[in-house]
Amino acid sequence: MKKKILSLIGTGLLSLSLAGCSSVGLSVDKLMHPPKAVGDKAEIQTLIDSVAGEGYTLKYPQSGSYRSAITMKDIDSDSEEEAIAFYLPQGDIATVHMLVMDNIDEKWQSVGNFKSQSTAVESLNFCDLDGNGLLEIVTSWKTFTANVNQLSYCIYEENKTREVPCEYTASSILWGDFTEENGDELMLLSLASTETQASATLLDLNENKSELTLTGTTELNADVASYASLQVGNVFENQVGAVIDGCTLTGEYTTQLLYFNSYFDSLERISFTEDVVYNQKLRSYPVMSEDVNNDSVIEVPSAFKHKIEKDRTDVAAAADLYWCQQTQSGTVLLIKRETASFAYGFTFEIPKSWDFEFTALTNHDTGEVTFYKWEKDMCSSPMLTFRIFDKEKAESTTGYTVLQETDTRIYTYITYEDTDLNLKESEIKNAFALM
């Protein structure tokens, strides 16, 4: 079964700066000239110049895995990369072009030039809907409505690129073999807006490759204002689907699982509820879903604050994480429990032998996270302390066992003899991990 991971957690900006300098016989203008392109790059640049005309502007996709104005990708599976460029002609403010180029008979040629009605490119994507081993081009174009992007879908075959009619819009795009049939399907995710409802739409390509057909659709959580992480993988055993971690209007995080139910021939959504104590609908910590036990199924986190005594201000509660897995029968399995310190960047997997109530509190003055037994609504005896030493302060770690080091910190621990911790040194080290 095919499995693709797509992660869309924000956008990046690359900035270049040139410091001022002066020297006899040198000019800043001459120093700023980039090296000339050679070989294929030079030919591609020449081809773009000839097609786009004078004064054009290259445009960059603003999100996704492909952020270059000129993307190299082998879309026809001939072991040679084709080139895709986005540009805005001179004097045009709202018609970004997508130029597809291929090296045919040892000469770079235009094999497709498509106009949008957009000022910007949201993302460039590649998928294989017909399952023939060749990639199709899916472009998401910005519109004047936030989170509503117009899609275009192009097929390259026999040295020509043709556009398949597509009237769909989306906030984000995923693709994968959701129906377990030949080829991928395209999943369109739409956030709620003034023009659209929050929804997911599954599309496929018809047999004669002339249009995109609707395979399924379902409503999504309208409270989600943005996507924090998007993944395609197994949502439960032997079932591929989409895992959508989103941030709500109130700043909390939530997860939705989508999969195609072949029995009912429908796209379905699983929303985590609060029916089970560790199965949380909303979480305040920015923890995203992941496969925490390497069993090829993506677990969903629930995040709570550890217990803390009333009116105590000298310490802060650490995070209590529960990693849950959905099953086909609808039950929820607890896979792993961890305590997380976001301040110091580490997690500690809770041993199964800890079948008693406990808490974990952070003292920022001493750089310590201490586990206590919790009895009668208060901390009793300490069991385990992680202390983080600052290398710049050159503090002595005498009396502590070193776990790991970074460039700036030393992570250590100490246990207490009068507790029934029942953990060996190897168990503590294996349960500890840096984020």
Order of alpha helices (4+ residues) and beta strands (2+ residues): alpha-alpha-beta-beta-beta-beta-beta-beta-beta-beta-beta-beta-beta-beta-beta-beta-beta-beta-beta-beta-beta-beta-beta-beta-beta-beta-beta-beta-beta-beta-alpha-beta
